[in-house]
Amino acid sequence: MDPAASLTVDELAARAGVTVRTIRFYSTRGLLPPPEIGPRRVGRYGPGHLSRLALIEELQHQGMTLAAIERYLRQLPPDLGPEELALHRALVASWAPDTEEETTREKLRRRAGRELTEEDIDRLAAMSVLARTDDPDVFRVDPGLLHLGVRLLELPVSLKTLLAAREVVLEHSRATARELSRMFKEEVWDPYRRREDDPEQVETVRALSAHMQPLIVQALVTAFQRSMREELRASFPEEG
């Protein structure tokens, strides 16, 4: 039995913020893989089920029907781990409105499935999983990333290192976004406006820039993944 599969269906529902009935319905439709069967024939669920539920929720936010979600999930490799599923969810969410929701400290504890210290909350904030509000017992949380962030709390990484890593990511992502925006403006938008005075056509190009966002995000993520693999292979050749 997979040691990570430690959640009962009730615990999975609490962590995912859905009902047990919803989980059973998704299971009958094949949207969720079957649980590991533990002692006394009790089904046990793990991080992969949580990540898949978060992805399903995000696809629903996009307005996809159940049939469309089924088709989407069938196209995914069957051996995707929780991290890869979380990446798919992030890509889907990249062109959607913000999905943050406010939650209380007690609800946050139930969703996390564990007690959270102030240091834990600081670490989750450093990973952009949540943000504090003026009320110390209310937080803005990205529900799709919460369970992944909680798993990362177990890693031996200091808050200082997390904050430094966040600054590196923000600095370079802002620079990339700025440069890509400049290129689009100079190479596409400005020349088009000089040639075309039709407001409808101008609006078409404006819409094009919005539709390009998910493609650019996916290209950036893919390039980053490949770069990370190359850097890790170079730094830890014996692990390759």
C-alpha positions as CSV (number, residue, x, y, z in Angstrom):
1,M,0.0,0.0,0.0
2,D,1.2,3.5,-0.9
3,P,2.3,5.1,2.4
4,A,1.2,8.5,1.1
5,A,-2.4,7.2,0.8
6,S,-3.5,7.9,4.3
7,L,-6.8,9.8,4.0
8,T,-10.2,8.3,4.4
9,V,-12.9,9.5,2.1
10,D,-14.2,11.9,4.8
11,E,-10.7,13.3,5.3
12,L,-10.2,13.7,1.6
13,A,-13.5,15.6,1.3
14,A,-12.5,17.9,4.2
15,R,-9.1,18.6,2.7
16,A,-10.5,19.2,-0.8
17,G,-13.5,21.3,0.4
18,V,-16.1,19.0,-1.3
19,T,-18.6,16.6,-0.1
20,V,-18.2,12.8,0.2
21,R,-21.0,12.4,-2.3
22,T,-19.1,14.5,-4.8
23,I,-16.0,12.3,-4.4
24,R,-18.1,9.1,-4.9
25,F,-19.8,10.7,-8.0
26,Y,-16.4,11.6,-9.5
27,S,-15.2,8.1,-8.8
28,T,-18.1,6.4,-10.6
29,R,-17.5,8.7,-13.6
30,G,-13.8,7.7,-13.7
31,L,-12.6,11.2,-12.9
32,L,-10.8,9.9,-9.8
33,P,-8.7,6.8,-9.6
34,P,-9.8,4.2,-7.1
35,P,-8.3,4.4,-3.6
36,E,-5.8,2.1,-2.1
37,I,-7.6,-0.6,0.0
38,G,-6.2,-0.7,3.5
39,P,-6.9,-2.8,6.6
40,R,-10.6,-3.7,7.1
41,R,-11.2,-2.9,3.4
42,V,-11.1,0.9,4.1
43,G,-10.3,3.0,1.0
44,R,-7.3,5.3,1.5
45,Y,-6.6,8.4,-0.7
46,G,-3.4,10.3,-1.2
47,P,-1.9,13.5,-2.6
48,G,-2.7,12.5,-6.2
49,H,-6.4,12.5,-5.4
50,L,-6.2,15.9,-3.8
51,S,-4.4,17.3,-6.9
52,R,-6.9,15.8,-9.2
53,L,-9.8,17.2,-7.3
54,A,-8.2,20.7,-7.4
55,L,-7.7,20.3,-11.2
56,I,-11.4,19.3,-11.7
57,E,-12.5,22.3,-9.6
58,E,-10.4,24.6,-11.8
59,L,-11.8,23.1,-15.0
60,Q,-15.3,23.7,-13.6
61,H,-14.4,27.3,-12.9
62,Q,-13.5,27.6,-16.6
63,G,-17.1,26.6,-17.4
64,M,-16.2,23.2,-18.8
65,T,-19.0,20.6,-18.7
66,L,-18.6,17.3,-17.0
67,A,-18.2,15.5,-20.4
68,A,-15.5,18.0,-21.4
69,I,-13.6,17.5,-18.1
70,E,-13.8,13.7,-18.7
71,R,-12.2,14.2,-22.1
72,Y,-9.5,16.5,-20.7
73,L,-8.5,14.1,-18.0
74,R,-8.5,11.1,-20.4
75,Q,-5.8,12.9,-22.4
76,L,-3.5,13.1,-19.4
77,P,-0.8,10.5,-18.9
78,P,-2.1,8.0,-16.3
79,D,1.1,8.1,-14.2
80,L,1.0,11.9,-13.5
81,G,2.0,12.6,-9.9
82,P,0.6,15.3,-7.6
83,E,3.2,17.9,-8.7
84,E,2.4,17.4,-12.4
85,L,-1.3,17.6,-11.7
86,A,-0.8,20.8,-9.7
87,L,1.1,22.2,-12.7
88,H,-1.8,21.4,-15.0
89,R,-4.1,23.2,-12.6
90,A,-1.8,26.2,-12.5
91,L,-1.7,26.3,-16.3
92,V,-5.5,26.1,-16.5
93,A,-5.8,28.9,-13.9
94,S,-3.2,31.2,-15.6
95,W,-5.9,32.8,-17.9
96,A,-8.8,32.6,-15.5
97,P,-9.8,35.2,-12.9
98,D,-8.1,34.9,-9.5
99,T,-9.6,32.0,-7.6
100,E,-8.5,33.1,-4.1
101,E,-11.1,32.7,-1.4
102,E,-11.2,33.9,2.1
103,T,-11.1,31.4,4.9
104,T,-10.9,31.4,8.6
105,R,-8.0,29.9,10.6
106,E,-10.1,27.0,11.7
107,K,-11.3,26.2,8.1
108,L,-7.7,26.5,7.0
109,R,-6.6,24.0,9.6
110,R,-9.3,21.5,8.4
111,R,-8.3,22.0,4.7
112,A,-4.6,21.5,5.6
113,G,-5.4,18.4,7.7
114,R,-3.0,19.5,10.4
115,E,-2.3,22.2,12.9
116,L,-0.5,25.3,11.4
117,T,1.9,27.3,13.4
118,E,2.6,31.0,12.7
119,E,5.8,29.9,11.1
120,D,3.9,27.5,8.8
121,I,1.6,30.3,7.8
122,D,4.6,32.6,7.1
123,R,6.1,29.8,4.9
124,L,2.8,29.3,3.0
125,A,2.6,33.0,2.4
126,A,6.2,33.0,1.1
127,M,5.1,30.3,-1.4
128,S,2.1,32.5,-2.4
129,V,-0.3,29.8,-1.2
130,L,-2.1,32.3,1.0
131,A,-2.0,35.9,2.1
132,R,-2.8,37.4,5.5
133,T,-5.6,40.0,5.9
134,D,-6.2,42.7,8.5
135,D,-7.9,40.1,10.6
136,P,-5.3,37.7,12.0
137,D,-7.8,34.8,11.8
138,V,-8.8,35.3,8.2
139,F,-6.7,34.5,5.2
140,R,-6.9,34.7,1.4
141,V,-6.1,31.2,0.2
142,D,-5.5,29.6,-3.2
143,P,-7.4,26.3,-2.6
144,G,-5.8,24.5,-5.5
145,L,-2.3,25.1,-4.2
146,L,-3.0,24.7,-0.5
147,H,-2.4,20.9,-0.2
148,L,0.8,21.1,-2.3
149,G,2.0,23.9,-0.1
150,V,1.3,21.9,3.0
151,R,3.3,19.0,1.7
152,L,6.2,21.4,1.0
153,L,6.1,22.5,4.7
154,E,7.8,19.1,5.4
155,L,10.9,20.0,3.4
156,P,14.0,21.2,5.3
157,V,13.9,24.7,3.7
158,S,14.2,27.8,5.9
159,L,11.8,30.7,5.6
160,K,14.7,32.9,4.6
161,T,15.5,30.6,1.7
162,L,11.8,30.5,0.6
163,L,11.6,34.3,0.6
164,A,14.8,34.6,-1.4
165,A,13.5,32.1,-3.9
166,R,10.3,34.0,-4.2
167,E,12.2,37.2,-4.9
168,V,14.2,35.5,-7.6
169,V,11.0,34.1,-9.3
170,L,9.2,37.5,-9.1
171,E,12.2,39.5,-10.4
172,H,12.8,37.3,-13.4
173,S,9.1,36.7,-14.2
174,R,8.4,40.5,-14.1
175,A,11.4,41.1,-16.4
176,T,10.2,38.4,-18.8
177,A,6.6,39.8,-18.8
178,R,7.9,43.3,-19.4
179,E,10.1,42.3,-22.3
180,L,7.4,40.2,-23.9
181,S,4.9,43.0,-23.6
182,R,7.3,45.4,-25.1
183,M,7.9,43.1,-28.1
184,F,4.2,42.6,-28.6
185,K,3.5,46.3,-28.5
186,E,6.4,47.3,-30.8
187,E,6.1,44.3,-33.3
188,V,2.4,43.7,-33.4
189,W,0.2,46.4,-31.8
190,D,1.9,49.6,-32.9
191,P,2.4,48.6,-36.6
192,Y,-1.2,47.3,-36.8
193,R,-2.6,50.5,-35.4
194,R,-0.6,52.5,-37.9
195,R,-2.1,50.5,-40.8
196,E,-5.6,49.9,-39.5
197,D,-8.1,52.5,-38.3
198,D,-11.1,50.2,-38.0
199,P,-12.0,50.0,-34.3
200,E,-13.3,46.4,-34.7
201,Q,-10.1,45.2,-36.1
202,V,-8.1,47.0,-33.4
203,E,-10.3,45.2,-30.9
204,T,-9.5,41.9,-32.6
205,V,-5.8,42.4,-32.1
206,R,-6.5,43.4,-28.5
207,A,-8.4,40.1,-28.0
208,L,-5.5,38.2,-29.6
209,S,-3.1,39.5,-27.0
210,A,-5.4,38.0,-24.3
211,H,-5.7,34.6,-26.0
212,M,-1.9,34.5,-26.3
213,Q,-1.5,34.6,-22.6
214,P,-2.1,30.9,-21.9
215,L,0.2,29.9,-24.8
216,I,3.0,32.1,-23.4
217,V,2.5,30.8,-19.9
218,Q,2.8,27.2,-21.1
219,A,5.9,28.0,-23.2
220,L,7.5,29.6,-20.1
221,V,6.6,26.7,-17.8
222,T,8.0,24.2,-20.3
223,A,11.2,26.2,-20.8
224,F,11.6,26.5,-17.0
225,Q,11.1,22.8,-16.5
226,R,13.7,21.9,-19.1
227,S,16.1,24.4,-17.6
228,M,15.6,23.1,-14.1
229,R,16.2,19.5,-15.3
230,E,19.4,20.6,-17.0
231,E,20.6,22.5,-13.9
232,L,19.8,19.6,-11.6
233,R,21.6,17.1,-13.8
234,A,24.6,19.4,-13.9
235,S,24.6,19.9,-10.1
236,F,23.8,16.3,-9.2
237,P,25.1,14.2,-12.0
238,E,25.1,11.0,-9.9
239,E,21.3,11.4,-9.5
240,G,20.7,11.5,-13.3
